[in-house]
């Protein structure tokens, strides 16, 4: 669902918009401005790529989950907050 919301708001498709793994070249690092401090930061990066008209490349990785990371997990209750923050970023 987060991939679809990111696509609708920022016109960029990604196979995993909430992945925390990102790599940037120096040009992108100098221009991308991040204001989020919570879960929406992953989609904010996609927004910045679109805003700056930067290209990106996805490289598939294999996720390895530990017992700790599985317990921590994601809660669906975070979704409304993330969507609200993304809407604010899009329209404010």
C-alpha positions as CSV (number, residue, x, y, z in Angstrom):
1,X,0.0,0.0,0.0
2,X,2.8,2.4,0.8
3,X,4.3,1.9,-2.7
4,X,1.0,3.0,-4.3
5,X,0.6,6.0,-2.0
6,X,4.2,7.1,-2.8
7,X,3.4,6.6,-6.6
8,X,0.2,8.7,-6.4
9,X,1.8,11.5,-4.4
10,X,5.2,11.7,-6.0
11,X,4.8,10.0,-9.4
12,X,7.7,7.6,-8.7
13,X,7.3,3.8,-8.5
14,X,9.5,1.8,-6.3
15,X,9.2,-1.9,-5.4
16,X,9.8,-1.1,-1.7
17,X,9.2,2.6,-0.8
18,X,9.8,1.9,2.9
19,X,13.2,0.2,2.6
20,X,15.7,1.8,4.9
21,X,18.6,0.9,2.6
22,X,19.6,3.8,0.3
23,X,22.8,4.8,-1.5
24,X,23.5,8.2,-2.9
25,X,26.2,9.9,-5.0
26,X,27.6,13.2,-3.8
27,X,25.5,15.3,-6.2
28,X,22.3,13.8,-4.6
29,X,23.5,14.1,-1.1
30,X,24.2,17.8,-1.6
31,X,20.7,18.5,-2.9
32,X,18.3,16.2,-1.0
33,X,16.6,18.0,1.9
34,X,15.1,15.7,4.6
35,X,12.8,17.1,7.3
36,X,11.2,13.9,8.6
37,X,12.3,12.2,11.7
38,X,10.0,9.2,11.7
39,X,8.6,6.5,9.4
40,X,7.8,8.7,6.5
41,X,11.5,9.5,5.8
42,X,11.7,6.6,3.3
43,X,8.9,8.1,1.1
44,X,10.3,11.6,1.6
45,X,13.5,10.5,-0.1
46,X,11.4,9.3,-3.1
47,X,9.7,12.7,-3.0
48,X,13.0,14.5,-3.1
49,X,14.2,12.3,-6.1
50,X,11.1,13.4,-8.0
51,X,11.3,17.1,-6.9
52,X,15.0,17.2,-8.0
53,X,14.3,15.1,-11.1
54,X,17.1,12.7,-10.0
55,X,17.3,9.2,-11.5
56,X,17.5,6.1,-9.3
57,X,18.2,2.5,-9.7
58,X,16.9,-0.3,-7.6
59,X,19.2,-3.2,-6.8
60,X,17.4,-6.2,-5.3
61,X,18.6,-7.4,-1.9
62,X,17.7,-10.3,0.2
63,X,16.2,-9.2,3.5
64,X,17.4,-11.1,6.5
65,X,15.2,-10.7,9.6
66,X,16.4,-11.5,13.1
67,X,14.2,-12.5,15.9
68,X,14.5,-9.0,17.3
69,X,13.5,-7.3,14.0
70,X,10.5,-9.6,13.6
71,X,9.3,-8.7,17.2
72,X,9.8,-5.0,16.5
73,X,8.0,-5.2,13.2
74,X,5.7,-2.5,11.6
75,X,2.3,-1.7,13.0
76,X,-0.5,-0.8,10.7
77,X,-1.5,1.9,13.3
78,X,1.6,3.9,12.0
79,X,0.0,4.2,8.5
80,X,-2.4,7.1,9.1
81,X,0.4,9.2,10.6
82,X,2.8,8.4,7.7
83,X,0.1,9.2,5.1
84,X,-0.8,12.5,6.8
85,X,2.9,13.6,6.9
86,X,3.3,12.7,3.2
87,X,0.2,14.7,2.3
88,X,1.6,17.7,4.1
89,X,4.9,17.3,2.3
90,X,3.0,17.2,-1.0
91,X,0.7,20.1,-0.6
92,X,2.3,22.4,1.9
